[in-house]
Amino acid sequence: MTVHTAVVLLSAAFIGIVVGGLSFLSGGPAAAAVLAGLTAFGVSVPVLRSLIR
């Protein structure tokens, strides 16, 4: 695993955790918060891959 891959995945995981946590704290069900976090993770990986070089 390259440093670039590690930075992208860790940053995407952080974004996913923040989005999932905020979704949960806003009063939504836990399953919806997990789904929001996973979606944020998946969407942010290609964006971060192109931004971080």
Steps between C-alpha positions, in 0.01 A plus 500: 500500500644833399492810715257660255255211540528510878437875515200477268342209689561653843359834389196330348449297818513819706243666275277192521521489880419870529202478265370185668543648846326822409217305338458294815514803727234677295249243618496255212505125545833324536460309173450824308807650667711200400369520146576873485853441628567222250363712218718794601802270512430358156436836341802668655758241388505595129482870583789481747697281257486772239562786745792348692802447280 
